[in-house]
């Protein structure tokens, strides 16, 4: 499958991955408790839960040998169901238009739950602080952008983010975090199970899918990243970090 070049408005900030240092945990980060640690993936849940909102945080690391592979994967919307757990389709709503990017995702929920759909707006924000440089892809719920689909229950509330930063010796740390109201009635035991599985399997599949040959060896001009697809001329003009 041919991968489209990503829109610069969405991905031009990924060079901030270079030179990231280890941040000091914030007060918000200390409010999470570890509930699963398997295969190099840590899953956290909040120490205090809101009445309707459910939240999780997943953390893992990827080899940073070809950072352009991550750019290529993020631009491949058709592949989202292959690594985003429970997602079975992803469709851009404003392709070819300026940022922010808007997407409709549909999910396959386990029986007897009703399948959900989500209308999201995504933005990319650079974090440039002393000792802390990272890229944050924020996810915001925009349910009113599309009429309801009777085949799905639309999520009434969702906020989330992906965070990417380079860590020693040569890895990328990925943090996947969501806070959502799933809507409808779901037993607490099943909710807890789903919220433990979603970040784990998403990050596990992302680590595997991003290594596919079709994502390797790409180069996007203006993105100061590491990767074998980067031309030698571009490497020669890169300033030392």
Secondary structure as GFF3:
##gff-version 3
##sequence-region A 1 241
A	DSSP	alpha_helix	8	11	.	.	.	ID=ss1
A	DSSP	three_ten_helix	12	17	.	.	.	ID=ss2
A	DSSP	three_ten_helix	29	31	.	.	.	ID=ss3
A	DSSP	beta_strand	32	38	.	.	.	ID=ss4
A	DSSP	beta_strand	41	46	.	.	.	ID=ss5
A	DSSP	beta_strand	54	63	.	.	.	ID=ss6
A	DSSP	alpha_helix	68	74	.	.	.	ID=ss7
A	DSSP	three_ten_helix	77	79	.	.	.	ID=ss8
A	DSSP	alpha_helix	80	83	.	.	.	ID=ss9
A	DSSP	beta_strand	87	92	.	.	.	ID=ss10
A	DSSP	beta_strand	101	107	.	.	.	ID=ss11
A	DSSP	beta_strand	116	129	.	.	.	ID=ss12
A	DSSP	beta_strand	132	141	.	.	.	ID=ss13
A	DSSP	three_ten_helix	143	145	.	.	.	ID=ss14
A	DSSP	beta_strand	153	154	.	.	.	ID=ss15
A	DSSP	beta_strand	157	167	.	.	.	ID=ss16
A	DSSP	beta_strand	171	181	.	.	.	ID=ss17
A	DSSP	alpha_helix	188	209	.	.	.	ID=ss18
A	DSSP	three_ten_helix	213	215	.	.	.	ID=ss19
A	DSSP	alpha_helix	232	236	.	.	.	ID=ss20
###
